[in-house]
Amino acid sequence: MPELINPKNAAHCYTIADLRQLAKTRLPKAVFDFIDGGAEDETTLKNNLEAFSNHRWLAHVLNDVSEVSTHTRLFDRTMTLPFGIGPTGGAGFGHPMADLALAKAAAKHEIPYTLSSSATTTIETIAKQAGGRLWFQAYVLRDKDFFWQMIERARACDYEGLMITVDLPVGGKRVKDFHNHFSLPFKLTSRNFLDFSSRPSWLIRLLTHGVPTLANLKGLDKAATTQASSFTKLASTVGKNYDPAFNFESLSKVRDRWKGKLIVKGVSRPDDAQKIMALGCDAIVVSNHGGRQLDGAMATLDALPDVVKAIDRKIPVLMDSGIRHGGDIAKALALGASGVLIGRASLYGAVGQADEGAQRAIDILSEELKRTMQLCGVTQIDQFNETLLKKI
Ligand SMILES: Cc1cc2nc3c(=O)[nH]c(=O)nc-3n(C[C@H](O)[C@H](O)[C@H](O)COP(=O)(O)O)c2cc1C
């Protein structure tokens, strides 16, 4: 691993690790840990990353790789790159413009952007100010009227896809958030005073723009979305609003009602994937929420091949969790993914330096992907296959 540097700004970042470091130097520890951390012992968070290094390339040589194309198709539309931006709620706690920065960078690259229902920017603002190919991610709420109102708003703004996240019937246990006394508004307490005041630019930005709120959940539950509750309270109050009773039958009702593309995120098992496909869903995302939910869950790269086999290319299988290099994207494609979603990799950029950071993250990933293709002797995305990889 190259030595870690402290980059001055996004332009001095050459890897996602550099962007992570930039975010670390610019954010209070509590906010950085909220983004960077995982559930419980963070075993799955680590395993997600290790799974990529445990798969090694067996590259082709002597192919003409002077021209390569990263273009691919998803839902009969072209994407210039085989990835989209996944949903990350609470990005605005890192930088108030983070959601918009990610959406704008995605639109510029003609790749999908997924807005989280727990975002700090509204469905309408993203559609108006960023545009592009938009998906809306919804957690299933107990309050079904509210849930459907949110989805109707996405429909009214022409979002192409609805993503239902199914690996969060209850919130995961992120111990760092408790230890860091992370609260909203960023209430100064004896435990976090030094932390928040150690990042004056972040603090000034926060005071100038106003303390972020979960804009799309406004009105759901006062305690969950206003600035009056502590983060630990907020986390559990939002969690209280999730519907742990949501099941295959409920998903089938969502399928009946949402006429756009329906993407189900948070699947690890081939049998679940087959049942979801049988309900008429349009795509599956193999994901363990970046290790933020069930600690001890299998790394998604390891879970991917069995799901791909079970789905047998009838609908797209996307994956996320642990992608930090363009080469990681290539490995997921080689194991049968139709594309991937980017989580923390682009979020580090967006919270570190908004537009420039989000843009830089996509540029780094796309440049690395293209280079990996050339070094593997691959000129088209669909030439990736499992013979190029060996698991050690
Ligand atoms: C700060 C943060 C917030 C997230 N919020 C959501 C969310 O609101 N909805 C969701 O489905 N997934 C959410 N995720 C999970 C991501 O969509 C994605 O599955 C995960 O980040 C992938 O792992 P990676 O970051 O290691 O690539 C969040 C992840 C992070 C890091």
The ligand as an ORCA input file, in Angstrom:
! r2SCAN-3c Opt
* xyz 0 1
  C     -22.981      7.112      5.462
  C     -23.771      6.041      4.758
  C     -25.146      6.168      4.656
  C     -25.885      5.180      3.997
  N     -27.239      5.353      3.854
  C     -27.944      4.443      3.149
  C     -29.320      4.671      2.901
  O     -29.883      5.679      3.289
  N     -29.998      3.713      2.198
  C     -29.392      2.573      1.749
  O     -30.059      1.729      1.131
  N     -28.086      2.365      1.952
  C     -27.354      3.271      2.634
  N     -26.024      3.078      2.817
  C     -25.386      1.888      2.221
  C     -24.894      2.198      0.811
  O     -25.949      2.392     -0.094
  C     -24.052      1.036      0.269
  O     -24.771     -0.173      0.371
  C     -22.726      0.885      1.014
  O     -22.165      2.140      1.289
  C     -21.772      0.070      0.163
  O     -20.594     -0.177      0.831
  P     -19.249      0.668      0.565
  O     -19.476      2.006      1.159
  O     -18.232     -0.123      1.321
  O     -19.020      0.697     -0.901
  C     -25.244      4.040      3.462
  C     -23.854      3.932      3.564
  C     -23.121      4.918      4.192
  C     -21.624      4.785      4.262
*
